[in-house]
């Protein structure tokens, strides 16, 4: 393969992702999108996501992300071929025409594959490259020989972290910058990014504007996905820490969540009422907002408290003061920036004292 030079001023950049379709996993890439837009403000960014979870809720929100010109979620049909699990001939027969079509329509001059493992995205980058006479490909030389798939390759995660004195395991957001290193681009503390959608603003004005004279605490107990329950904070911890000992009585608690998390929200409200009575205004919106509308719910909060789940990443990206509750140390999932408080297995006093300071004049 004749190595193509990097464009000096790319006009259309294709970004290839796969791995997980969770909102937090995709939203982490927005830091890399922001750095690309800073370097080339007029460039169009086109996301191509090869997904094993077609129709995932994150698709709607990411498709409207303000930094992306377009987003395309192409299903990967897994099967067993020659005794190995992967994308076999049937899956590629449906995927190839879509990749070729997008290559012709977008006409990229730069293609960036952010994935460090798996053959699918590497092949996709070659197919998209073939639709253009000048597009250069960039990838990650994570394992021996992988860099040969691309015109230019950034270092492996281990080398990238070592050269920048970063701890391992590396922050998930940082991982996208291994590929961008081949372009000479650095993260430079860029954070993930999201803005309130039009649907979110309309939802906020319709549902939260009546609390303009009061403080709103958003609570996402979350972790309703099967197998993720272990990441959920204790209901007893939340009931005690959000009680009148720490929170002024005029603080409104607004709960978010998926339809599958409705039951845990109702348990929190029931236990809270039993412990503290009915003096506080608590409203449950679980299952009642799209992800676009959820940007409005979160934006309307003075503080957003969440488990390690999608709304946590959305709150950070929206630059809302965020308190995230981890049940165990998980540094690669942390967002270390101003306004984000990371608590690992906190006691009632630790969480309660922090919230007391938040709602009594101190935001530090």
C-alpha positions as YAML, in Angstrom:
chain: A
units: angstrom
residues:
- id: 1
  name: UNK
  ca: [0.00, 0.00, 0.00]
- id: 2
  name: UNK
  ca: [1.49, 3.32, -1.10]
- id: 3
  name: UNK
  ca: [1.64, 5.58, 1.93]
- id: 4
  name: UNK
  ca: [-0.45, 8.72, 1.49]
- id: 5
  name: UNK
  ca: [0.62, 12.00, 3.12]
- id: 6
  name: UNK
  ca: [-1.44, 13.66, 5.83]
- id: 7
  name: UNK
  ca: [-3.55, 16.57, 4.58]
- id: 8
  name: UNK
  ca: [-2.49, 19.99, 5.85]
- id: 9
  name: UNK
  ca: [-6.07, 21.26, 6.07]
- id: 10
  name: UNK
  ca: [-8.52, 18.35, 6.03]
- id: 11
  name: UNK
  ca: [-12.04, 19.30, 5.05]
- id: 12
  name: UNK
  ca: [-13.87, 16.05, 5.81]
- id: 13
  name: UNK
  ca: [-12.67, 13.69, 8.54]
- id: 14
  name: UNK
  ca: [-14.16, 10.25, 9.17]
- id: 15
  name: UNK
  ca: [-13.80, 8.97, 12.74]
- id: 16
  name: UNK
  ca: [-14.25, 5.22, 13.22]
- id: 17
  name: UNK
  ca: [-15.34, 3.78, 16.56]
- id: 18
  name: UNK
  ca: [-16.71, 0.49, 17.81]
- id: 19
  name: UNK
  ca: [-16.38, -1.20, 21.23]
- id: 20
  name: UNK
  ca: [-19.39, -0.04, 23.32]
- id: 21
  name: UNK
  ca: [-22.52, 1.90, 22.36]
- id: 22
  name: UNK
  ca: [-23.12, 3.20, 25.88]
- id: 23
  name: UNK
  ca: [-23.66, 6.95, 26.02]
- id: 24
  name: UNK
  ca: [-20.70, 7.48, 28.32]
- id: 25
  name: UNK
  ca: [-18.38, 5.40, 26.14]
- id: 26
  name: UNK
  ca: [-19.20, 7.35, 22.99]
- id: 27
  name: UNK
  ca: [-19.43, 10.73, 24.69]
- id: 28
  name: UNK
  ca: [-15.86, 10.35, 25.95]
- id: 29
  name: UNK
  ca: [-14.73, 10.75, 22.35]
- id: 30
  name: UNK
  ca: [-16.09, 14.30, 22.29]
- id: 31
  name: UNK
  ca: [-12.81, 15.54, 23.82]
- id: 32
  name: UNK
  ca: [-11.00, 14.31, 20.71]
- id: 33
  name: UNK
  ca: [-13.67, 15.88, 18.49]
- id: 34
  name: UNK
  ca: [-13.17, 19.22, 20.25]
- id: 35
  name: UNK
  ca: [-9.39, 19.09, 19.72]
- id: 36
  name: UNK
  ca: [-9.86, 18.31, 16.02]
- id: 37
  name: UNK
  ca: [-12.27, 21.24, 15.66]
- id: 38
  name: UNK
  ca: [-9.83, 23.56, 17.43]
- id: 39
  name: UNK
  ca: [-7.09, 22.58, 15.01]
- id: 40
  name: UNK
  ca: [-9.29, 22.64, 11.90]
- id: 41
  name: UNK
  ca: [-12.42, 24.71, 12.71]
- id: 42
  name: UNK
  ca: [-13.90, 24.35, 9.22]
- id: 43
  name: UNK
  ca: [-13.44, 20.58, 8.99]
- id: 44
  name: UNK
  ca: [-16.51, 18.34, 8.97]
- id: 45
  name: UNK
  ca: [-16.38, 15.46, 11.45]
- id: 46
  name: UNK
  ca: [-18.26, 12.33, 10.44]
- id: 47
  name: UNK
  ca: [-18.57, 9.50, 12.96]
- id: 48
  name: UNK
  ca: [-18.92, 5.92, 11.71]
- id: 49
  name: UNK
  ca: [-19.72, 3.57, 14.57]
- id: 50
  name: UNK
  ca: [-19.66, -0.17, 13.92]
- id: 51
  name: UNK
  ca: [-22.19, -1.43, 16.42]
- id: 52
  name: UNK
  ca: [-23.21, -4.77, 17.81]
- id: 53
  name: UNK
  ca: [-26.15, -3.02, 19.51]
- id: 54
  name: UNK
  ca: [-28.20, -1.39, 16.69]
- id: 55
  name: UNK
  ca: [-30.88, 0.99, 17.88]
- id: 56
  name: UNK
  ca: [-29.16, 1.77, 21.19]
- id: 57
  name: UNK
  ca: [-30.58, 4.96, 22.84]
- id: 58
  name: UNK
  ca: [-27.23, 6.75, 22.55]
- id: 59
  name: UNK
  ca: [-27.58, 6.92, 18.76]
- id: 60
  name: UNK
  ca: [-30.18, 9.70, 18.87]
- id: 61
  name: UNK
  ca: [-28.15, 11.96, 21.17]
- id: 62
  name: UNK
  ca: [-24.81, 11.40, 19.42]
- id: 63
  name: UNK
  ca: [-26.35, 11.91, 15.98]
- id: 64
  name: UNK
  ca: [-27.26, 15.45, 17.04]
- id: 65
  name: UNK
  ca: [-23.96, 16.26, 18.76]
- id: 66
  name: UNK
  ca: [-22.92, 19.83, 17.98]
- id: 67
  name: UNK
  ca: [-19.33, 18.88, 17.07]
- id: 68
  name: UNK
  ca: [-20.33, 16.25, 14.50]
- id: 69
  name: UNK
  ca: [-21.46, 16.92, 10.96]
- id: 70
  name: UNK
  ca: [-22.98, 13.44, 10.78]
- id: 71
  name: UNK
  ca: [-23.07, 10.14, 12.67]
- id: 72
  name: UNK
  ca: [-23.72, 6.71, 11.19]
- id: 73
  name: UNK
  ca: [-24.30, 3.53, 13.19]
- id: 74
  name: UNK
  ca: [-23.66, 0.44, 11.07]
- id: 75
  name: UNK
  ca: [-24.69, -2.96, 12.49]
- id: 76
  name: UNK
  ca: [-22.05, -5.66, 12.86]
- id: 77
  name: UNK
  ca: [-23.63, -9.10, 12.56]
- id: 78
  name: UNK
  ca: [-21.55, -11.47, 14.63]
- id: 79
  name: UNK
  ca: [-21.43, -15.16, 13.80]
- id: 80
  name: UNK
  ca: [-19.04, -18.09, 13.87]
- id: 81
  name: UNK
  ca: [-16.89, -18.59, 10.81]
- id: 82
  name: UNK
  ca: [-14.22, -21.27, 10.56]
- id: 83
  name: UNK
  ca: [-14.80, -21.99, 14.24]
- id: 84
  name: UNK
  ca: [-14.08, -18.41, 15.35]
- id: 85
  name: UNK
  ca: [-16.48, -15.79, 16.64]
- id: 86
  name: UNK
  ca: [-16.52, -12.61, 14.62]
- id: 87
  name: UNK
  ca: [-18.01, -10.87, 11.60]
- id: 88
  name: UNK
  ca: [-18.30, -13.51, 8.93]
- id: 89
  name: UNK
  ca: [-19.09, -13.31, 5.21]
- id: 90
  name: UNK
  ca: [-22.79, -12.64, 5.81]
- id: 91
  name: UNK
  ca: [-22.02, -9.67, 8.06]
- id: 92
  name: UNK
  ca: [-19.53, -8.18, 5.62]
- id: 93
  name: UNK
  ca: [-21.95, -8.58, 2.71]
- id: 94
  name: UNK
  ca: [-24.31, -6.14, 4.42]
- id: 95
  name: UNK
  ca: [-21.58, -3.88, 5.84]
- id: 96
  name: UNK
  ca: [-19.44, -3.40, 2.71]
- id: 97
  name: UNK
  ca: [-22.06, -1.60, 0.59]
- id: 98
  name: UNK
  ca: [-22.79, 0.84, 3.43]
- id: 99
  name: UNK
  ca: [-19.11, 1.62, 3.97]
- id: 100
  name: UNK
  ca: [-18.58, 2.17, 0.26]
- id: 101
  name: UNK
  ca: [-21.65, 4.38, 0.05]
- id: 102
  name: UNK
  ca: [-20.51, 6.52, 2.96]
- id: 103
  name: UNK
  ca: [-17.03, 6.78, 1.50]
- id: 104
  name: UNK
  ca: [-18.44, 8.08, -1.78]
- id: 105
  name: UNK
  ca: [-20.90, 10.47, -0.11]
- id: 106
  name: UNK
  ca: [-18.56, 11.94, 2.49]
- id: 107
  name: UNK
  ca: [-15.44, 12.01, 0.27]
- id: 108
  name: UNK
  ca: [-13.03, 12.14, 3.21]
- id: 109
  name: UNK
  ca: [-9.48, 13.38, 3.04]
- id: 110
  name: UNK
  ca: [-8.63, 11.95, 6.47]
- id: 111
  name: UNK
  ca: [-9.81, 8.73, 8.13]
- id: 112
  name: UNK
  ca: [-9.07, 8.09, 11.82]
- id: 113
  name: UNK
  ca: [-9.59, 4.64, 13.36]
- id: 114
  name: UNK
  ca: [-9.58, 5.06, 17.15]
- id: 115
  name: UNK
  ca: [-9.91, 1.36, 17.98]
- id: 116
  name: UNK
  ca: [-6.78, -0.40, 19.26]
- id: 117
  name: UNK
  ca: [-7.99, -3.98, 18.76]
- id: 118
  name: UNK
  ca: [-10.11, -6.01, 16.38]
- id: 119
  name: UNK
  ca: [-9.83, -6.36, 12.64]
- id: 120
  name: UNK
  ca: [-13.22, -4.88, 11.71]
- id: 121
  name: UNK
  ca: [-12.42, -1.18, 12.07]
- id: 122
  name: UNK
  ca: [-9.02, -1.62, 10.42]
- id: 123
  name: UNK
  ca: [-10.69, -3.22, 7.39]
- id: 124
  name: UNK
  ca: [-13.35, -0.50, 7.41]
- id: 125
  name: UNK
  ca: [-10.63, 2.17, 7.21]
- id: 126
  name: UNK
  ca: [-9.13, 0.47, 4.15]
- id: 127
  name: UNK
  ca: [-12.52, 0.22, 2.44]
- id: 128
  name: UNK
  ca: [-13.26, 3.90, 3.07]
- id: 129
  name: UNK
  ca: [-9.77, 4.81, 1.86]
- id: 130
  name: UNK
  ca: [-10.42, 3.00, -1.41]
- id: 131
  name: UNK
  ca: [-13.33, 5.35, -2.17]
- id: 132
  name: UNK
  ca: [-10.96, 8.34, -2.28]
- id: 133
  name: UNK
  ca: [-7.82, 8.94, -4.30]
- id: 134
  name: UNK
  ca: [-6.20, 11.07, -1.60]
- id: 135
  name: UNK
  ca: [-7.63, 10.20, 1.86]
- id: 136
  name: UNK
  ca: [-4.96, 9.21, 4.38]
- id: 137
  name: UNK
  ca: [-5.69, 6.74, 7.17]
- id: 138
  name: UNK
  ca: [-4.57, 7.00, 10.78]
- id: 139
  name: UNK
  ca: [-4.76, 4.28, 13.43]
- id: 140
  name: UNK
  ca: [-3.19, 2.97, 16.63]
- id: 141
  name: UNK
  ca: [-0.17, 0.65, 16.56]
- id: 142
  name: UNK
  ca: [-1.46, -1.20, 19.63]
- id: 143
  name: UNK
  ca: [-0.14, -4.62, 18.67]
- id: 144
  name: UNK
  ca: [2.65, -5.78, 16.38]
- id: 145
  name: UNK
  ca: [1.67, -5.35, 12.74]
- id: 146
  name: UNK
  ca: [-1.50, -3.33, 13.30]
- id: 147
  name: UNK
  ca: [0.17, -0.10, 12.20]
- id: 148
  name: UNK
  ca: [0.68, -1.61, 8.74]
- id: 149
  name: UNK
  ca: [-3.05, -1.25, 8.06]
- id: 150
  name: UNK
  ca: [-2.74, 2.55, 8.04]
- id: 151
  name: UNK
  ca: [-0.82, 5.30, 6.29]
- id: 152
  name: UNK
  ca: [0.16, 6.70, 9.69]
- id: 153
  name: UNK
  ca: [-0.15, 5.21, 13.17]
- id: 154
  name: UNK
  ca: [-0.03, 6.62, 16.68]
- id: 155
  name: UNK
  ca: [1.71, 4.74, 19.49]
- id: 156
  name: UNK
  ca: [0.31, 1.91, 21.57]
- id: 157
  name: UNK
  ca: [-1.54, 2.90, 24.73]
- id: 158
  name: UNK
  ca: [1.40, 1.81, 26.88]
- id: 159
  name: UNK
  ca: [3.90, 3.89, 24.91]
- id: 160
  name: UNK
  ca: [1.51, 6.85, 24.71]
- id: 161
  name: UNK
  ca: [1.06, 6.83, 28.49]
- id: 162
  name: UNK
  ca: [4.76, 6.36, 29.17]
- id: 163
  name: UNK
  ca: [5.78, 9.27, 26.92]
- id: 164
  name: UNK
  ca: [3.30, 11.56, 28.72]
- id: 165
  name: UNK
  ca: [3.88, 10.24, 32.25]
- id: 166
  name: UNK
  ca: [0.25, 9.12, 32.49]
- id: 167
  name: UNK
  ca: [-0.82, 6.36, 34.90]
- id: 168
  name: UNK
  ca: [-2.08, 3.01, 33.68]
- id: 169
  name: UNK
  ca: [-4.80, 1.97, 33.24]
- id: 170
  name: UNK
  ca: [-5.24, 5.12, 31.20]
- id: 171
  name: UNK
  ca: [-8.25, 7.40, 31.43]
- id: 172
  name: UNK
  ca: [-10.79, 6.22, 28.85]
- id: 173
  name: UNK
  ca: [-11.07, 9.72, 27.37]
- id: 174
  name: UNK
  ca: [-7.31, 9.86, 26.84]
- id: 175
  name: UNK
  ca: [-7.30, 6.70, 24.73]
- id: 176
  name: UNK
  ca: [-8.70, 8.41, 21.64]
- id: 177
  name: UNK
  ca: [-5.64, 10.65, 21.60]
- id: 178
  name: UNK
  ca: [-3.27, 7.79, 20.85]
- id: 179
  name: UNK
  ca: [-4.47, 7.93, 17.23]
- id: 180
  name: UNK
  ca: [-4.43, 11.74, 17.20]
- id: 181
  name: UNK
  ca: [-0.77, 11.68, 18.25]
- id: 182
  name: UNK
  ca: [-0.01, 10.66, 14.66]
- id: 183
  name: UNK
  ca: [-1.47, 14.04, 13.65]
- id: 184
  name: UNK
  ca: [0.63, 15.91, 16.22]
- id: 185
  name: UNK
  ca: [-2.45, 16.69, 18.33]
- id: 186
  name: UNK
  ca: [-2.44, 16.53, 22.13]
- id: 187
  name: UNK
  ca: [-5.34, 16.55, 24.56]
- id: 188
  name: UNK
  ca: [-4.02, 19.47, 26.65]
- id: 189
  name: UNK
  ca: [-6.68, 18.91, 29.35]
- id: 190
  name: UNK
  ca: [-9.55, 19.11, 26.89]
- id: 191
  name: UNK
  ca: [-12.71, 17.77, 28.56]
- id: 192
  name: UNK
  ca: [-15.68, 15.97, 27.09]
- id: 193
  name: UNK
  ca: [-18.33, 18.22, 25.64]
- id: 194
  name: UNK
  ca: [-22.10, 18.34, 25.24]
- id: 195
  name: UNK
  ca: [-24.67, 21.12, 24.98]
- id: 196
  name: UNK
  ca: [-28.32, 21.15, 25.94]
- id: 197
  name: UNK
  ca: [-30.43, 20.09, 22.98]
- id: 198
  name: UNK
  ca: [-33.50, 21.96, 21.75]
- id: 199
  name: UNK
  ca: [-35.65, 19.15, 23.12]
- id: 200
  name: UNK
  ca: [-33.78, 19.41, 26.42]
- id: 201
  name: UNK
  ca: [-34.32, 23.15, 26.70]
- id: 202
  name: UNK
  ca: [-38.04, 22.77, 25.95]
- id: 203
  name: UNK
  ca: [-38.31, 20.00, 28.56]
- id: 204
  name: UNK
  ca: [-36.47, 22.07, 31.18]
- id: 205
  name: UNK
  ca: [-38.65, 25.12, 30.64]
- id: 206
  name: UNK
  ca: [-41.82, 22.99, 30.82]
- id: 207
  name: UNK
  ca: [-40.85, 21.03, 33.93]
- id: 208
  name: UNK
  ca: [-38.24, 22.83, 36.01]
- id: 209
  name: UNK
  ca: [-38.88, 26.55, 35.47]
- id: 210
  name: UNK
  ca: [-41.34, 26.55, 38.39]
- id: 211
  name: UNK
  ca: [-38.36, 25.88, 40.67]
- id: 212
  name: UNK
  ca: [-36.40, 28.97, 39.61]
- id: 213
  name: UNK
  ca: [-36.56, 30.31, 43.17]
- id: 214
  name: UNK
  ca: [-35.32, 27.02, 44.65]
- id: 215
  name: UNK
  ca: [-32.29, 24.74, 44.36]
- id: 216
  name: UNK
  ca: [-32.60, 21.55, 42.33]
- id: 217
  name: UNK
  ca: [-30.55, 18.45, 43.11]
- id: 218
  name: UNK
  ca: [-30.54, 15.87, 40.34]
- id: 219
  name: UNK
  ca: [-30.20, 12.24, 41.41]
- id: 220
  name: UNK
  ca: [-29.42, 9.35, 39.10]
- id: 221
  name: UNK
  ca: [-29.33, 6.15, 41.14]
- id: 222
  name: UNK
  ca: [-28.98, 4.26, 37.88]
- id: 223
  name: UNK
  ca: [-27.30, 0.97, 37.05]
- id: 224
  name: UNK
  ca: [-30.47, -0.76, 35.93]
- id: 225
  name: UNK
  ca: [-28.66, -2.70, 33.20]
- id: 226
  name: UNK
  ca: [-28.46, -6.41, 34.11]
- id: 227
  name: UNK
  ca: [-25.10, -7.09, 35.72]
- id: 228
  name: UNK
  ca: [-24.45, -3.45, 36.62]
- id: 229
  name: UNK
  ca: [-26.35, -3.39, 39.90]
- id: 230
  name: UNK
  ca: [-23.14, -3.74, 41.92]
- id: 231
  name: UNK
  ca: [-22.20, -0.19, 40.85]
- id: 232
  name: UNK
  ca: [-25.34, 1.28, 42.42]
- id: 233
  name: UNK
  ca: [-24.92, 3.25, 45.66]
- id: 234
  name: UNK
  ca: [-26.73, 2.12, 48.80]
- id: 235
  name: UNK
  ca: [-30.27, 3.45, 49.15]
- id: 236
  name: UNK
  ca: [-29.66, 3.91, 52.86]
- id: 237
  name: UNK
  ca: [-26.62, 6.08, 52.08]
- id: 238
  name: UNK
  ca: [-28.69, 8.27, 49.75]
- id: 239
  name: UNK
  ca: [-31.61, 8.58, 52.14]
- id: 240
  name: UNK
  ca: [-29.37, 9.71, 54.99]
- id: 241
  name: UNK
  ca: [-27.03, 11.94, 52.96]
- id: 242
  name: UNK
  ca: [-29.87, 13.74, 51.16]
- id: 243
  name: UNK
  ca: [-31.92, 14.22, 54.30]
- id: 244
  name: UNK
  ca: [-32.62, 17.52, 56.13]
- id: 245
  name: UNK
  ca: [-29.52, 17.10, 58.31]
- id: 246
  name: UNK
  ca: [-27.45, 18.04, 55.24]
- id: 247
  name: UNK
  ca: [-29.82, 19.52, 52.66]
- id: 248
  name: UNK
  ca: [-31.89, 22.66, 53.25]
- id: 249
  name: UNK
  ca: [-35.59, 21.90, 53.08]
- id: 250
  name: UNK
  ca: [-36.06, 24.11, 49.98]
- id: 251
  name: UNK
  ca: [-33.87, 21.80, 47.87]
- id: 252
  name: UNK
  ca: [-35.97, 19.89, 45.31]
- id: 253
  name: UNK
  ca: [-34.78, 16.37, 44.47]
- id: 254
  name: UNK
  ca: [-35.35, 15.40, 40.83]
- id: 255
  name: UNK
  ca: [-34.71, 11.77, 39.93]
- id: 256
  name: UNK
  ca: [-33.72, 10.56, 36.46]
- id: 257
  name: UNK
  ca: [-33.41, 7.04, 35.10]
- id: 258
  name: UNK
  ca: [-34.47, 4.56, 32.48]
- id: 259
  name: UNK
  ca: [-37.80, 2.72, 32.64]
- id: 260
  name: UNK
  ca: [-35.91, -0.25, 34.15]
- id: 261
  name: UNK
  ca: [-34.75, 2.02, 37.00]
- id: 262
  name: UNK
  ca: [-38.23, 3.21, 37.98]
- id: 263
  name: UNK
  ca: [-38.50, 0.64, 40.75]
- id: 264
  name: UNK
  ca: [-35.27, 1.68, 42.47]
- id: 265
  name: UNK
  ca: [-36.34, 5.34, 42.37]
- id: 266
  name: UNK
  ca: [-39.67, 4.42, 43.94]
- id: 267
  name: UNK
  ca: [-37.84, 2.51, 46.66]
- id: 268
  name: UNK
  ca: [-35.69, 5.58, 47.37]
- id: 269
  name: UNK
  ca: [-38.76, 7.83, 47.63]
- id: 270
  name: UNK
  ca: [-40.59, 5.34, 49.87]
- id: 271
  name: UNK
  ca: [-37.61, 4.92, 52.21]
- id: 272
  name: UNK
  ca: [-37.01, 8.68, 52.21]
- id: 273
  name: UNK
  ca: [-40.61, 9.45, 53.18]
- id: 274
  name: UNK
  ca: [-40.54, 6.80, 55.88]
- id: 275
  name: UNK
  ca: [-37.33, 8.26, 57.32]
- id: 276
  name: UNK
  ca: [-37.93, 12.00, 56.91]
- id: 277
  name: UNK
  ca: [-41.63, 12.51, 56.28]
- id: 278
  name: UNK
  ca: [-43.23, 14.33, 53.37]
- id: 279
  name: UNK
  ca: [-41.78, 17.80, 53.72]
- id: 280
  name: UNK
  ca: [-39.41, 17.69, 50.74]
- id: 281
  name: UNK
  ca: [-40.45, 17.98, 47.11]
- id: 282
  name: UNK
  ca: [-39.22, 14.85, 45.28]
- id: 283
  name: UNK
  ca: [-40.11, 14.20, 41.64]
- id: 284
  name: UNK
  ca: [-39.35, 11.01, 39.71]
- id: 285
  name: UNK
  ca: [-38.83, 11.30, 35.94]
- id: 286
  name: UNK
  ca: [-37.47, 7.79, 35.34]
- id: 287
  name: UNK
  ca: [-38.54, 6.53, 31.92]
- id: 288
  name: UNK
  ca: [-40.10, 9.90, 31.06]
- id: 289
  name: UNK
  ca: [-37.27, 11.59, 29.13]
- id: 290
  name: UNK
  ca: [-35.32, 10.87, 25.99]
- id: 291
  name: UNK
  ca: [-31.57, 11.38, 26.17]
- id: 292
  name: UNK
  ca: [-32.06, 14.71, 24.42]
- id: 293
  name: UNK
  ca: [-34.60, 15.77, 27.05]
- id: 294
  name: UNK
  ca: [-32.29, 14.48, 29.77]
- id: 295
  name: UNK
  ca: [-29.80, 17.21, 28.79]
- id: 296
  name: UNK
  ca: [-32.46, 19.67, 29.94]
- id: 297
  name: UNK
  ca: [-33.10, 17.87, 33.22]
- id: 298
  name: UNK
  ca: [-29.39, 17.81, 34.02]
- id: 299
  name: UNK
  ca: [-28.83, 21.41, 32.87]
- id: 300
  name: UNK
  ca: [-31.58, 22.55, 35.23]
- id: 301
  name: UNK
  ca: [-29.78, 21.12, 38.28]
- id: 302
  name: UNK
  ca: [-27.55, 23.07, 40.65]
- id: 303
  name: UNK
  ca: [-25.83, 19.77, 41.50]
- id: 304
  name: UNK
  ca: [-26.16, 16.37, 39.84]
- id: 305
  name: UNK
  ca: [-25.45, 13.24, 41.91]
- id: 306
  name: UNK
  ca: [-24.99, 10.00, 40.01]
- id: 307
  name: UNK
  ca: [-23.65, 6.50, 40.06]
- id: 308
  name: UNK
  ca: [-21.08, 5.49, 37.42]
- id: 309
  name: UNK
  ca: [-23.49, 5.47, 34.49]
- id: 310
  name: UNK
  ca: [-24.34, 7.40, 31.32]
- id: 311
  name: UNK
  ca: [-25.96, 10.44, 32.99]
- id: 312
  name: UNK
  ca: [-22.76, 10.96, 35.01]
- id: 313
  name: UNK
  ca: [-20.79, 11.50, 31.79]
- id: 314
  name: UNK
  ca: [-23.55, 13.69, 30.38]
- id: 315
  name: UNK
  ca: [-23.50, 15.90, 33.47]
- id: 316
  name: UNK
  ca: [-19.72, 16.30, 33.27]
- id: 317
  name: UNK
  ca: [-19.93, 17.10, 29.55]
- id: 318
  name: UNK
  ca: [-22.66, 19.68, 30.23]
- id: 319
  name: UNK
  ca: [-20.36, 21.33, 32.84]
- id: 320
  name: UNK
  ca: [-22.94, 20.91, 35.62]
- id: 321
  name: UNK
  ca: [-21.45, 20.50, 39.14]
- id: 322
  name: UNK
  ca: [-21.30, 16.72, 39.49]
- id: 323
  name: UNK
  ca: [-20.88, 14.29, 42.37]
- id: 324
  name: UNK
  ca: [-20.23, 10.74, 41.17]
- id: 325
  name: UNK
  ca: [-20.45, 7.76, 43.51]
- id: 326
  name: UNK
  ca: [-18.21, 4.78, 42.81]
- id: 327
  name: UNK
  ca: [-18.48, 1.59, 44.80]
- id: 328
  name: UNK
  ca: [-14.83, 0.72, 44.18]
- id: 329
  name: UNK
  ca: [-11.73, 2.43, 42.82]
- id: 330
  name: UNK
  ca: [-12.00, 2.76, 39.02]
- id: 331
  name: UNK
  ca: [-9.57, 5.53, 37.95]
- id: 332
  name: UNK
  ca: [-9.92, 4.99, 34.20]
- id: 333
  name: UNK
  ca: [-13.58, 6.11, 34.50]
- id: 334
  name: UNK
  ca: [-12.85, 9.33, 36.39]
- id: 335
  name: UNK
  ca: [-13.19, 12.84, 34.99]
- id: 336
  name: UNK
  ca: [-10.63, 14.89, 36.88]
- id: 337
  name: UNK
  ca: [-11.70, 18.49, 36.40]
- id: 338
  name: UNK
  ca: [-13.11, 21.43, 38.28]
- id: 339
  name: UNK
  ca: [-16.69, 20.93, 39.38]
- id: 340
  name: UNK
  ca: [-16.50, 17.12, 39.47]
- id: 341
  name: UNK
  ca: [-16.27, 15.37, 42.84]
- id: 342
  name: UNK
  ca: [-15.35, 11.69, 42.74]
- id: 343
  name: UNK
  ca: [-16.34, 9.73, 45.85]
- id: 344
  name: UNK
  ca: [-15.38, 6.08, 46.25]
- id: 345
  name: UNK
  ca: [-17.57, 4.11, 48.70]
- id: 346
  name: UNK
  ca: [-18.35, 7.26, 50.70]
- id: 347
  name: UNK
  ca: [-19.85, 7.32, 54.18]
- id: 348
  name: UNK
  ca: [-22.99, 9.30, 54.94]
- id: 349
  name: UNK
  ca: [-20.94, 12.08, 56.52]
- id: 350
  name: UNK
  ca: [-18.59, 12.43, 53.53]
- id: 351
  name: UNK
  ca: [-21.39, 12.67, 50.97]
- id: 352
  name: UNK
  ca: [-23.68, 14.65, 53.25]
- id: 353
  name: UNK
  ca: [-21.00, 17.20, 54.22]
- id: 354
  name: UNK
  ca: [-20.11, 17.73, 50.57]
- id: 355
  name: UNK
  ca: [-23.75, 18.39, 49.65]
- id: 356
  name: UNK
  ca: [-24.16, 20.65, 52.67]
- id: 357
  name: UNK
  ca: [-21.30, 22.80, 51.37]
- id: 358
  name: UNK
  ca: [-22.73, 22.80, 47.86]
- id: 359
  name: UNK
  ca: [-26.08, 24.18, 49.01]
- id: 360
  name: UNK
  ca: [-24.80, 26.51, 51.68]
- id: 361
  name: UNK
  ca: [-22.56, 28.89, 49.79]
- id: 362
  name: UNK
  ca: [-19.43, 26.84, 49.11]
- id: 363
  name: UNK
  ca: [-18.91, 25.13, 45.74]
- id: 364
  name: UNK
  ca: [-15.41, 23.85, 46.47]
...
